Amino acid sequence: MFTPQALEAWYRLMAEAMRGTAEAQEALKKFAEMSATPEGMNRWMAQFMPGATPPTGFQPEQFEEQLESWWRMMGAVPRSRYLELLERCDSLERKLKKAEETIAGLREKLGAQGRQQEDAQQAFGLWGAMVEESLKAQAEWMKAWRDAATEPDASPPTEDAGDQPDNP
């Protein structure tokens, strides 16, 4: 972590730069132009913030942590994180759209399948009713034939075609 002296020196430098002090503005200009390495940061801090450099030198992780906490405190989002979140949001929106299309397709298939199933059940029901009616009719015929076969006088006499008189 930064020492309180380093933070105080940084805030003084920022305040001086906002007031328009040439030396502070030059420091920020060189800060913007310096190489983004720990060695470059250590040289810059030694030149513009003497006595604020920690004994171990500048640690990039510490600076990033401090910067992140400052941004969080101020309610700001770094542009890199904003762009990362935008990309992630776009990716999630594409996935959501694809999932919604898949769900709509599955619902359509399920609806068609349900209609087919209803049609099949209706056809099966009609076929079952027809088979049942056929069986009832066949059972009645069998009963009628059996009754006719068991009654001796119930069957009409058979006549030969030659025995019938001609009726004009």
Secondary structure, 3 states (H helix, E strand, C coil): CCCHHHHHHHHHHHHHHHHCCHHHHHHHHHHHHCCCCHHHHHHHHHHHCCCCCCCCCCCHHHHHHHHHHHHHHHCCCCHHHHHHHHHHHHHHHHHHHHHHHHHHHHHHHHHHHHHHHHHHHHHHHHHHHHHHHHHHHHHHHHHHHHHHHHCCCCCCCCCCCCCCCCCC
